[in-house]
Amino acid sequence: MLIPDLRFLVLYCCSRLGIDARDERGMTTTEVAVITFLLVGAAIVVLGIIYAAAKSNADSIPTPNQPAG
């Protein structure tokens, strides 16, 4: 069985989609890293808010009294 070279597959897909691999347009690695950092930070903030709300709801549940006996 003939296994095609990965570079040829990538070049074929890029040419079919009209993407030039040598083109300078698009996001740089730094931009992607900054966006990822901001999204992770936002996710941490949202998880903190959800945790605080769940903890306050759990703390407000009354403890049942044991029956005398």
C-alpha positions as CSV (number, residue, x, y, z in Angstrom):
1,M,0.0,0.0,0.0
2,L,1.4,3.4,-1.0
3,I,1.4,5.9,1.9
4,P,1.4,9.5,0.6
5,D,3.8,12.1,2.0
6,L,2.2,14.3,4.5
7,R,3.6,17.5,2.9
8,F,1.8,16.6,-0.3
9,L,-1.5,16.1,1.5
10,V,-1.1,19.5,3.2
11,L,-0.1,21.2,0.0
12,Y,-3.1,19.6,-1.8
13,C,-5.6,20.7,0.9
14,C,-4.1,24.3,0.9
15,S,-4.3,24.5,-2.8
16,R,-7.9,23.2,-2.9
17,L,-8.9,25.8,-0.2
18,G,-7.0,28.6,-1.9
19,I,-4.6,29.1,1.0
20,D,-1.1,30.3,0.3
21,A,1.3,28.8,3.0
22,R,3.8,31.6,2.4
23,D,1.2,34.4,2.9
24,E,2.0,36.8,5.8
25,R,-1.7,37.5,6.5
26,G,-3.4,35.9,9.5
27,M,-2.6,35.8,13.2
28,T,0.9,35.5,14.6
29,T,1.9,33.1,17.3
30,T,2.0,36.0,19.8
31,E,-1.6,37.0,19.0
32,V,-2.8,33.4,19.4
33,A,-0.9,33.2,22.8
34,V,-2.5,36.4,24.1
35,I,-6.0,35.4,23.0
36,T,-5.5,31.9,24.6
37,F,-4.2,33.6,27.8
38,L,-7.3,35.9,27.9
39,L,-9.7,33.0,27.3
40,V,-8.1,30.9,30.0
41,G,-8.2,33.8,32.4
42,A,-11.9,34.4,31.7
43,A,-12.6,30.7,32.2
44,I,-10.9,30.8,35.6
45,V,-13.0,33.8,36.6
46,V,-16.2,32.2,35.6
47,L,-15.3,29.0,37.5
48,G,-14.5,31.1,40.5
49,I,-17.9,32.7,40.4
50,I,-19.7,29.4,39.9
51,Y,-17.7,27.9,42.8
52,A,-18.5,30.8,45.1
53,A,-22.2,30.6,44.3
54,A,-22.3,26.8,44.8
55,K,-20.5,27.1,48.1
56,S,-22.8,29.9,49.4
57,N,-25.8,27.8,48.4
58,A,-24.4,24.7,50.1
59,D,-23.5,26.7,53.3
60,S,-27.1,28.0,53.5
61,I,-28.6,24.5,53.7
62,P,-29.8,24.1,57.4
63,T,-28.4,21.2,59.4
64,P,-31.2,19.0,60.5
65,N,-31.5,18.4,64.3
66,Q,-31.3,14.9,65.6
67,P,-34.5,13.7,67.2
68,A,-34.4,13.4,71.0
69,G,-34.5,9.8,72.0
